[in-house]
Amino acid sequence: MVQAERKHWKHLYAEIVATEICCGCSACIVACPHKVLELRDFDPLQNDGNSPFDNCVHGEEGCSLCAMACLRLGPALDVIEPAVWGARRTDDQAEGAYRSKTLARATDPRILARGQDGGAVTALLAWALDQGELDGALVAAPSEQVPWLDEPKLVRSSEELLATAGSRYTYCSTPLGLKKAAEAKCKNVALVGVSCESTAVRQLAAEGIKRWVRPVKLVIGLMCCETFDYDAFMIGKVEQEMGIPLHEITKVNVKGKVIVTLKSGEDVVIPLKDARPYANEWCHHCPDFAAEHADISCGGLGMEGWTMILVRSATGEDFLNRATAAGVLELRPAEEEPGALGVMDRLARKQRERIDPFDPHANARWVSEQALAAARAEANSAP
Ligand SMILES: Cc1cc2nc3c(=O)[nH]c(=O)nc-3n(C[C@H](O)[C@H](O)[C@H](O)COP(=O)(O)OP(=O)(O)OC[C@H]3O[C@@H](n4cnc5c(N)ncnc54)[C@H](O)[C@@H]3O)c2cc1C
């Protein structure tokens, strides 16, 4: 039997980075044992002086860890899905498989005030850090130098965590924090990330690159249609074109439109159609709205003050149940918000349309062979 060629950095660069399919999740950088990759403007590039960044001597020598870590080059969904859900997903599960769904919000008014929706992510993690269930959380933290730009951060206490509550709609490669957790010798960490970032952690585990993900005990996924390019959107559109100084902004929210809240209390609205052109190119290749591979997935779905939670794994269920029993979360049935459930279903299905049935890489693996064959046949028969 002819073995498929083992891919390495050269292929990863040519097929994923140079084509702008790369989402900058940083899993390849975390996986690289030779430390020759680094993230520059969300692109992994070689830092050993090799030009034009596409030739790695270690790849020639047989190292393929960066390519194995890439969820865009070849997501190991056949391993990831059973590991998280106990089964493969069926084509009709647009938002991925889950055990239960609930609405949640923080009972601590400080968290509720700072959270993006119901503050459920922060409340759950704060409880776990306070109880010693976790000794760290890998989150996106607002930069101290650059307003509205986030950096991956390892936080060790609930006070530190509170400062990171809320959403920034630009990209932040939270898996890069896995290295910080290893350096700090953390044993039990949670990772928060948008859909691709939650899959990135699973991809590392599925490919046996376990050193970095061994301490990860909980993955919290954030539902996500797209992220915005910081320079183009926050600087170009919001600050320069609209004349809003970034330090005047207290919150950015997306609820069918982008709502920019200022310190004065005024809300400035940007229609989604005007914001969409600033989405990062790589997001257009992402078929996963609902962060399918997280232990729990969270979204606001047009609601005010509540977080919708999909509980996907036994681990997620256990954390959520114990945090709720401890009184840090208030729950109510998801069915009380049929509008939000409708939004979730619609957005998840819409995002599936990003699957290209002819894509030789990642994205075609998100549906079954039968569905792919049907999509290809339909595309081929189109006039
Ligand atoms: C880029 C992005 C796009 C999103 N798009 C949608 C959407 O289309 N529809 C929808 O229903 N929900 C979306 N969400 C999720 C939503 O904004 C909330 O994060 C979610 O409902 C949880 O709310 P919460 O109040 O419980 O979280 P909080 O308690 O406020 O905690 C939020 C957590 O998110 C982390 N975080 C903030 N920004 C980022 C970032 N850029 N990358 C990674 N982690 C981050 C913080 O570190 C914090 O730990 C998006 C989130 C992000 C970051």
The ligand as an ORCA input file, in Angstrom:
! r2SCAN-3c Opt
* xyz 0 1
  C     -14.631     36.739     19.074
  C     -15.940     36.316     19.702
  C     -17.063     36.154     18.894
  C     -18.276     35.745     19.458
  N     -19.374     35.602     18.650
  C     -20.549     35.223     19.183
  C     -21.715     35.081     18.355
  O     -21.663     35.301     17.135
  N     -22.879     34.671     18.941
  C     -22.953     34.395     20.282
  O     -24.031     34.035     20.758
  N     -21.866     34.500     21.087
  C     -20.687     34.921     20.583
  N     -19.576     35.038     21.386
  C     -19.672     34.621     22.799
  C     -20.161     35.733     23.716
  O     -19.629     36.997     23.327
  C     -19.766     35.460     25.184
  O     -18.371     35.246     25.265
  C     -20.445     34.228     25.756
  O     -21.853     34.358     25.664
  C     -20.090     34.054     27.244
  O     -20.581     35.137     27.969
  P     -20.306     35.274     29.524
  O     -20.898     36.563     29.994
  O     -20.729     34.017     30.198
  O     -18.702     35.361     29.520
  P     -17.753     36.199     30.482
  O     -18.005     35.805     31.882
  O     -17.795     37.634     30.117
  O     -16.315     35.587     30.072
  C     -15.835     35.767     28.770
  C     -14.544     34.998     28.603
  O     -14.182     35.103     27.224
  C     -12.783     35.353     27.107
  N     -12.578     36.130     25.880
  C     -12.914     37.407     25.639
  N     -12.559     37.753     24.403
  C     -11.983     36.673     23.835
  C     -11.407     36.412     22.574
  N     -11.343     37.327     21.621
  N     -10.907     35.184     22.348
  C     -10.942     34.220     23.291
  N     -11.491     34.411     24.528
  C     -12.013     35.624     24.776
  C     -12.438     36.138     28.365
  O     -11.103     35.957     28.696
  C     -13.395     35.537     29.415
  O     -12.769     34.470     30.049
  C     -18.362     35.491     20.855
  C     -17.229     35.669     21.664
  C     -16.025     36.089     21.101
  C     -14.804     36.292     21.986
*
